[in-house]
């Protein structure tokens, strides 16, 4: 569309298709716009913009949240979206005791979408006046399991798929969606490396969009020797019974992992396994630069989140050390 601005791009697209999306001073009197079509347009253009395009995987998650909202709220047209309908929907999840992280994620997706609708003048500008995005869980990156405890949690798993998930988090720092989309070919046992890769054919794109490699620990390697034996490289490592496309993630294993943590008597989430990976490595003296490379995060992010765990190594008197 010749622009990085999503709003401008949407306006151009509608104009090209022969229908002016917005006409100043006539918006609320214009014909109603089907909310599902507007969601699809929003996600499509967001992925096609030249600057920082939305990743296909992110678009799928955002689409899931937005379609769930309009479906639950019985919304047919964009103009029916109100502050009250949003608040009522989010309150339902809060009353159902859904996690603070879930509330934050759902609210942020809605806020971003509605912000663009306001700019397009498809909904009233005051809809966001009192729209506060809930905070994430207070434990944040402080919640992680020490090495001995995480080894116990892995050892107490009797389900090979669960064990694979735990190893990927605790021993390789993979993100939830990386675990769900991991292919057998990622795990190069001969070289002892996990090659975490984008998959254009399936539409899976890594968060930072850059492939990376992580060494395979000896315990993980011993497990993988049996787990992926005689399997094809292009096969998914995890083979869920659920059909792809009907769920938010290719393989939503939250309940499997959560129930196991409960049985083990530990306070942990699937993302805490990644935090545990980084925290234990930094605590043991591993370079923050190396840990950042393995995580696929920026060094500044890892420094800010885990730097306080690094053993103190500063010795100013090295400046005056005598040369032998």
Wavefront OBJ file of the C-alpha trace (Angstrom):
o trace
v 0.000 0.000 0.000
v 3.059 2.277 -0.028
v 2.816 3.128 3.669
v 3.827 1.734 7.066
v 0.796 3.288 8.739
v -1.915 0.683 9.283
v -4.705 3.236 9.325
v -3.638 4.822 6.047
v -3.172 1.390 4.487
v -6.684 0.310 5.462
v -8.140 3.494 4.045
v -6.285 2.990 0.761
v -7.359 -0.614 0.535
v -11.040 0.205 0.932
v -10.756 3.004 -1.602
v -9.103 0.710 -4.156
v -11.838 -1.873 -3.673
v -14.352 0.788 -4.606
v -15.775 1.626 -1.202
v -14.663 4.556 0.890
v -14.116 3.136 4.395
v -14.634 6.427 6.154
v -16.116 9.704 5.096
v -15.502 12.531 7.510
v -18.639 13.749 9.308
v -20.627 10.797 7.975
v -19.016 7.878 9.733
v -21.700 6.954 12.221
v -24.373 7.448 9.609
v -22.597 5.308 7.039
v -23.482 1.713 6.279
v -22.478 -0.720 9.071
v -19.221 -2.600 8.622
v -19.284 -6.330 9.418
v -16.966 -6.774 12.376
v -15.471 -10.067 11.212
v -14.474 -8.596 7.850
v -12.898 -5.566 9.525
v -10.892 -7.895 11.782
v -9.635 -9.833 8.753
v -8.700 -6.597 6.949
v -6.884 -5.318 10.032
v -4.838 -8.500 10.424
v -4.062 -8.805 6.709
v -2.792 -5.262 6.305
v -0.850 -5.478 9.579
v 1.065 -8.444 8.160
v 1.702 -6.719 4.843
v 3.063 -3.408 6.138
v 6.697 -2.732 5.264
v 7.854 -1.709 8.742
v 7.617 -4.245 11.565
v 4.902 -6.411 9.980
v 2.814 -8.506 12.310
v 4.065 -12.082 12.373
v 1.613 -14.708 11.030
v 1.667 -16.487 14.371
v 0.879 -13.239 16.196
v -1.910 -12.529 13.710
v -3.440 -15.923 14.446
v -3.389 -15.265 18.182
v -4.750 -11.743 17.769
v -7.450 -13.035 15.447
v -8.421 -15.701 17.957
v -8.823 -13.121 20.727
v -10.731 -10.596 18.610
v -13.088 -13.170 17.119
v -13.714 -14.658 20.547
v -14.615 -11.224 21.900
v -17.098 -10.330 19.162
v -18.555 -13.839 19.278
v -19.012 -13.867 23.060
v -20.403 -10.314 23.003
v -22.779 -11.046 20.111
v -21.273 -8.228 18.072
v -22.131 -8.144 14.358
v -21.008 -4.664 13.373
v -18.045 -2.526 14.414
v -20.295 0.250 15.711
v -21.691 -2.119 18.350
v -18.347 -2.282 20.160
v -18.590 -0.216 23.347
v -16.544 0.350 26.468
v -19.179 -1.571 28.441
v -19.108 -4.605 26.149
v -15.322 -4.764 26.492
v -15.394 -4.338 30.271
v -18.141 -6.955 30.675
v -16.185 -9.442 28.560
v -12.945 -8.972 30.492
v -14.795 -9.099 33.811
v -16.104 -12.523 32.847
v -12.555 -13.865 32.634
v -11.651 -12.202 35.925
v -14.675 -13.757 37.646
v -13.665 -17.116 36.169
v -10.276 -16.706 37.905
v -8.299 -16.580 34.674
v -4.670 -15.563 35.128
v -3.525 -11.947 35.227
v -1.344 -12.651 32.182
v -4.380 -13.844 30.196
v -6.372 -10.744 31.135
v -3.439 -8.533 30.180
v -2.981 -10.255 26.801
v -6.683 -10.143 25.898
v -7.074 -6.514 26.964
v -3.957 -5.390 25.095
v -5.131 -7.068 21.868
v -8.516 -5.366 22.160
v -6.995 -2.006 23.031
v -4.752 -2.050 19.954
v -7.592 -3.061 17.642
v -10.046 -0.534 19.066
v -7.417 2.233 18.914
v -7.262 1.783 15.147
v -11.047 1.737 14.900
v -11.099 5.061 16.741
v -8.543 6.528 14.324
v -10.685 5.314 11.442
v -13.715 6.897 13.136
v -15.604 3.614 13.030
v -16.256 3.768 16.785
v -16.633 6.694 19.135
v -13.422 8.314 20.361
v -14.380 8.125 24.042
v -14.423 4.322 24.022
v -10.807 4.214 25.197
v -11.091 6.943 27.835
v -11.417 4.490 30.725
v -9.882 1.463 29.038
v -7.123 0.383 31.412
v -5.031 -2.654 30.480
v -4.652 -4.938 33.540
v -1.140 -5.491 34.839
v 0.636 -8.787 34.333
v 1.111 -11.198 37.225
v 3.226 -9.640 39.970
v 5.680 -12.554 40.136
v 7.024 -11.582 36.709
v 10.501 -12.869 35.970
v 11.222 -13.505 39.638
v 9.452 -16.868 39.541
v 11.797 -19.695 38.562
v 12.866 -23.135 39.748
v 16.376 -23.922 40.901
v 18.305 -26.573 39.006
v 17.735 -29.440 41.442
v 14.011 -28.776 41.632
v 13.514 -28.517 37.885
v 15.361 -31.820 37.388
v 12.940 -33.422 39.860
v 9.939 -32.033 37.979
v 11.253 -33.530 34.730
v 12.025 -36.891 36.374
v 8.483 -37.181 37.771
v 6.906 -37.001 34.306
v 5.603 -40.319 32.957
v 4.337 -38.846 29.666
v 6.951 -38.616 26.858
v 5.257 -35.568 25.296
v 5.189 -33.795 28.660
v 8.823 -34.717 29.285
v 9.742 -33.263 25.885
v 7.913 -30.020 26.706
v 9.673 -29.727 30.066
v 13.108 -30.393 28.572
v 12.496 -27.796 25.845
v 11.681 -25.172 28.477
v 14.042 -26.043 31.319
v 17.036 -27.191 29.248
v 16.739 -25.117 26.054
v 14.725 -22.020 26.982
v 12.221 -22.459 24.147
v 9.087 -20.318 24.112
v 5.693 -22.000 24.329
v 4.936 -21.595 20.625
v 8.436 -22.715 19.641
v 7.829 -25.943 21.548
v 4.452 -26.437 19.858
v 5.936 -25.892 16.385
v 9.245 -27.716 16.862
v 10.089 -30.091 14.019
v 12.067 -33.305 14.447
v 14.699 -31.847 12.117
v 15.451 -29.079 14.607
v 17.186 -31.576 16.881
v 20.610 -32.417 15.468
v 21.867 -35.077 17.839
v 25.088 -35.574 15.902
v 26.207 -31.966 16.335
v 24.471 -31.612 19.698
v 22.460 -28.552 18.643
v 18.821 -27.484 18.444
v 18.264 -25.359 15.338
v 15.200 -23.226 16.104
v 13.929 -22.058 12.737
v 11.255 -20.080 10.938
v 8.938 -22.219 8.822
v 7.593 -20.252 5.859
v 5.404 -23.103 4.621
v 3.420 -23.393 7.856
v 3.500 -19.649 8.553
v 5.466 -20.079 11.790
v 7.790 -17.124 12.445
v 10.031 -16.728 15.484
v 9.404 -13.765 17.764
v 12.656 -12.040 16.762
v 12.416 -13.469 13.217
v 15.980 -14.819 13.411
v 16.923 -18.492 13.470
v 19.091 -19.514 16.397
v 20.858 -22.580 17.758
v 21.009 -23.875 21.322
v 23.270 -26.683 22.584
v 21.511 -29.873 23.676
v 22.249 -30.836 27.282
v 23.317 -34.422 27.915
v 20.076 -35.410 29.732
v 17.958 -33.887 26.953
v 20.059 -35.644 24.305
v 19.594 -39.015 26.029
v 15.818 -38.487 26.059
v 15.671 -37.327 22.420
v 17.588 -40.384 21.232
v 14.458 -42.433 21.912
v 11.784 -39.750 21.504
v 12.582 -38.876 17.857
v 14.051 -42.210 16.776
v 13.092 -43.202 13.191
v 10.968 -40.074 12.692
v 11.041 -37.763 9.653
v 12.732 -34.363 9.871
v 9.666 -32.444 8.655
v 7.409 -34.078 11.232
v 6.269 -32.103 14.285
v 7.976 -33.331 17.451
v 4.654 -33.093 19.284
v 1.635 -34.815 17.747
v -1.547 -33.583 19.459
v -4.948 -35.163 18.953
v -6.575 -31.756 18.415
v -6.950 -30.611 14.821
v -4.778 -27.611 13.791
v -6.686 -24.414 13.083
v -9.375 -24.857 15.733
v -7.315 -23.705 18.679
v -5.320 -20.652 19.635
v -2.054 -22.602 19.467
v -1.100 -25.484 17.214
v -0.828 -27.546 20.393
v -2.262 -26.022 23.577
v -0.574 -28.016 26.331
v -1.255 -25.612 29.225
v -3.515 -27.995 31.143
v -1.060 -30.878 30.700
v 1.818 -28.837 32.120
v -0.186 -27.028 34.803
v -1.631 -30.243 36.260
v 1.873 -31.773 36.381
v 3.284 -28.766 38.246
v 0.395 -29.053 40.691
v 1.149 -32.735 41.305
v 4.824 -31.869 41.856
v 3.874 -29.166 44.365
v 5.696 -26.347 42.561
v 4.566 -22.852 41.604
v 5.496 -22.651 37.949
v 4.128 -21.908 34.466
v 5.322 -22.983 31.044
v 7.009 -19.592 30.594
v 8.690 -20.010 33.988
v 10.560 -22.981 32.524
v 12.247 -20.537 30.116
v 12.974 -18.173 33.011
v 14.432 -21.087 34.967
v 16.711 -21.942 32.035
v 18.114 -18.420 31.923
v 18.221 -17.858 35.692
v 20.136 -21.044 36.436
v 22.660 -20.401 33.668
v 23.331 -16.792 34.725
v 23.529 -17.808 38.388
v 26.145 -20.421 37.489
v 28.281 -17.775 35.775
v 27.337 -18.262 32.116
v 27.869 -15.177 29.955
v 24.780 -12.976 29.655
v 25.671 -12.495 25.989
v 25.590 -16.258 25.398
v 22.346 -16.704 27.326
v 20.765 -13.917 25.250
v 21.812 -15.695 22.050
v 20.298 -18.967 23.266
v 17.070 -17.255 24.324
v 16.732 -15.220 21.137
v 16.468 -12.027 23.210
v 18.477 -8.826 23.166
v 21.448 -8.615 25.529
v 19.875 -5.549 27.172
v 16.692 -7.517 27.884
v 18.599 -10.395 29.480
v 20.823 -7.995 31.426
v 17.779 -6.188 32.796
v 15.917 -9.379 33.673
v 18.677 -11.688 34.886
v 21.799 -9.551 35.418
v 21.221 -9.345 39.180
v 21.749 -13.124 39.384
v 25.261 -13.049 37.906
v 28.047 -13.819 40.408
v 30.047 -10.758 41.336
v 33.278 -10.773 39.319
v 34.439 -7.176 39.611
v 37.936 -6.554 40.926
v 39.175 -3.000 40.384
v 42.617 -3.900 41.741
v 43.357 -5.875 38.588
v 44.345 -2.501 37.146
v 47.345 -2.397 39.454
v 48.248 -6.069 39.419
v 51.955 -6.641 38.988
v 53.087 -8.262 35.795
v 55.260 -11.305 36.475
l 1 2 3 4 5 6 7 8 9 10 11 12 13 14 15 16 17 18 19 20 21 22 23 24 25 26 27 28 29 30 31 32 33 34 35 36 37 38 39 40 41 42 43 44 45 46 47 48 49 50 51 52 53 54 55 56 57 58 59 60 61 62 63 64 65 66 67 68 69 70 71 72 73 74 75 76 77 78 79 80 81 82 83 84 85 86 87 88 89 90 91 92 93 94 95 96 97 98 99 100 101 102 103 104 105 106 107 108 109 110 111 112 113 114 115 116 117 118 119 120 121 122 123 124 125 126 127 128 129 130 131 132 133 134 135 136 137 138 139 140 141 142 143 144 145 146 147 148 149 150 151 152 153 154 155 156 157 158 159 160 161 162 163 164 165 166 167 168 169 170 171 172 173 174 175 176 177 178 179 180 181 182 183 184 185 186 187 188 189 190 191 192 193 194 195 196 197 198 199 200 201 202 203 204 205 206 207 208 209 210 211 212 213 214 215 216 217 218 219 220 221 222 223 224 225 226 227 228 229 230 231 232 233 234 235 236 237 238 239 240 241 242 243 244 245 246 247 248 249 250 251 252 253 254 255 256 257 258 259 260 261 262 263 264 265 266 267 268 269 270 271 272 273 274 275 276 277 278 279 280 281 282 283 284 285 286 287 288 289 290 291 292 293 294 295 296 297 298 299 300 301 302 303 304 305 306 307 308 309 310 311 312 313 314 315 316 317 318 319 320 321 322 323 324
